């Protein structure tokens, strides 16, 4: 898997107010031979990594995060590949978990970049980094053209300029591939990065996201025959209940800490 390193910061209305490229950020990682790819609200990715860091069952973690996102009306998607290719998350009022249909595809892109004209043109390339690189190059050329002769543009116009050129302003920075991980401490490294991202988001009075169009993501899954969760009356066992309580507590603490940063700005 491959992914860019851009993080967008969105206000309470979902409007992107800023973005930052974190070169060490990995939206796609390999943990003990299991591949994960992420898009959506970063809090859910951070929570997944918190539990992977202490050796929790990742399926239980992903199932609960999907349920929690539905409860909170949040959106995220995680691709998980081991022996099969599965989707977890909450998209456009639809829950995906371990009871959802597995994907049967050779490639699958997520995030706002996967909806761009440039991605669709290059998605059949043998290397997953090529479509991402082409999007970033297209963005850079479009912005350079728009700012030639010293012209200035507001941040709110970047998305339109990039999209009109076939790119995507939600995609940027450098490209990190799972095959190029150089540390066994990948989870702790990413948690450190995610905490820095969370602090920046709070300082802006925003939330951090890996940009995506949830309606488009759901449409893709519908076309591929991926059915929503069939898990309607699951009763957690003791270990799962302890897991859920721990995750809820940590997410609440993270939210409270972010609120303190926001209040300090006022």
N, C-alpha and C positions, 0 to 999 in steps of 0.2 A: 504494500500500500504506500501511497504518497500523499502528501498534503502541504498546503501553503502555511504561512505562519501569521496571517493577518487576523487580528481580533477587532471586532467592531463594538462600539459602545452605543447603546440605544436608550432613549428616554422612556418614560412610562407609557408613551403612545406608540412605542416601537420604532420611532424615527431615529436613524443613525445620526449621532451628533459628532462623532469622532472615530478614529481608528488608530491602531498602533501595530507595527510589525515586530513580533517577538521572535528573534531568530532561533531561540532554543525551544520554542513551543512546538509540540508534536500533537497534531489532531489525529494522527494515525500512529499507533504504537504496537509493538510486539511484546507481550508479557508471557513468558514461559511457553512460547510457541503458539499462543492465541493472539490473533490479530484483531485490533479494534480501530474503528474509524468513527469520528464524532463530528456532529454539527448541531447548532442550537444554543440554548442557554448554558453557559459554562459551568454554572453551579452543579449541574448534573454530572458533568464529566469529572469535576473535582471530587464529587462524592463517590463516584465509581472508583477512582484511583485511591481514595482514602481507604476503602474497603479491600481493594486488591493489595494494598500495602500491608495489611494485617492478615492476608490469606483467606479472606471470606470467599464463599462460593459465588462466583461471578454471575451465574444465572439467577440466583436468588436476589442478588443486588440489582441486576438489571430489571428483573421483573418488578421489584418494589419501586425502583426509580420511575419506571413507566407508569405505574399506578399513581405514584405521588404527583407526577407531572400532570396527569389527567385531573387529579383532585384540585391542583393549584391552577389549572388551565395554562400550564407552561408547555413549551414545545422543545423537543430535542429528538435526535435520532442517533443510534449507535449501530454500526455494522460490526458484527462479530463473526470471525471465521476461524474454525478449527477443523473439524471433519465435515462440517456443512456451513453454509452461509446464511446467517440469520439477522433479522432486523429487530431492534428494540426501540421503544420510545413512544412519544405521543405527538401525533400530527393531525391537525385539522379535526379535532374532536375524535380521533381514532387511536385506540391503544394497540400497541404491538409488543408482544412478549414471547416467552418460550413456547406458547401454544399456537403462535401464528405460523403460517406456512413458511418453510425455508425458501430462500431464493435459489433459482437454478439458472444462473447467468455466468458468462465468462468475465464480465466486468460490470461494475455499478458505481457511479459517481454520486456523491451527496454534496450538499452545500449550494450556495447561490451560483457558484461558478459552473456547476453542472447544468445550469439552465441557460448558459450563454451560447451564442452562435459559434464562437471559437471552439468551445469544448465539444460541441456536437460535430464540428468539422474534423476534430483530431482524436475523438474518443476511441477509435479503433486502432490507434497506434499501439505497438507492442509494449512500449514503456509507459507506465502510468504517470510519469512526471512530465511527459511531452505536452499533453493538453493543458496542464497547469502552467507550465512555462510559457506557452503560447498566449494564454490569457493575461499573464503578468506583462509580457512584452507588448501586447495590444493595449493594455491600460496605460503603460508608460508612454507609448507613442501618441495615444489620444490626448493625454494630459499635456505632453510636451507641445503638441500642435495647438492645443487650446490656450496655452500660456506663452506662445511665441510673441516676440516683440514686446515682452514685459507685461503682457495682459495678465490680470489677476482674476481668479474665479473663487466663488464661495464653495466651502466644503459640500454644501447641500447639492451642488451641481455636478460633483465628481461622478456620482452613480449614473446619471443620465449620459454624461459624456462617454464614460467607459462602455455603457450598454449600447449606445448608438454605434460604437466602433466594433461591437461584437464581443467585448470583454465583460468584466465584472469587477466593480470596485471593492467588493467583499473578499476578493482574492488578491493576495499580495505578499510581499516579503520574499523569503527564500523558500525552497522546497526541501522538506525533510522526508526521507524514505525509511520505512521500517527495516529494510535490509542494511541501512547505514548506521544503526544504533551502535554507539561505541561505549556504552556503559551498562553495567548490570544493575545500576541503581536508577533505572529509567523512571520508575514510579516516583521516587522521592524527588528526583530532578524536576519532574513535571508538576508535582505538588508545589514546589517552591515557585515555579514560574506562574502557576495558576493563582497562587496567593498574591503575587505581585500584580497580576492582571486584575484581580478582585479589588485590590487597594486603589488602583488607577480608576477603575469603574466607579467605585464609591466616591472618589474625589471629584468626579464629574457629575455626581448625582445620577448615574446611569447604571445599566447592567451590561456585563460582558457577554457577547455572543459570537459564535462562529456562524456567519450569516447563512441563511437558507430561506427558501420559500416553501413553507410547510404544505401548502395546497399542491404545489408542483411535486414535492416529494411523495405525497400521498397518491397523486395521479400516476406517478411512475410505478409505485407498488401495486396499485390497482391493475394496471396494464400487465404486470408480471404475474398476476394471480395471487399475490400475497394477501391472505385473509387476516382480518383483525383478530385480537385475542379471543379465545374461547373460554378463558378462565373467569367464570362469572361468580363462583361461590367458593373460592379457595380459602381454606382456614389455615393460617400459618401454624407450623409446629413451634415448639419452644425455642429452638435455635433461630428460626426465622423471625419470631416475635422479638427476641432480643436484638437481632440485627435491625429490624424496623425501628425499634425504640432508639437505638444508638444513632441511626442515621437521621431520624427526625430531630433528635437533640442537637446533633452537630450542625445540621442545616439551619436550625433556629438560632444557634449561637453565631453562625456565619452571617446570617441576616441582621442580627442585633449589632454585630461588630461593624458591618457596613453602614448601618443607620447612624452609628456614633460618628463615623467619618463624615457622613453627609451633614449631620448636625453641626460638626465642627467648622464646616464651610460657611454656615449661615451667620 
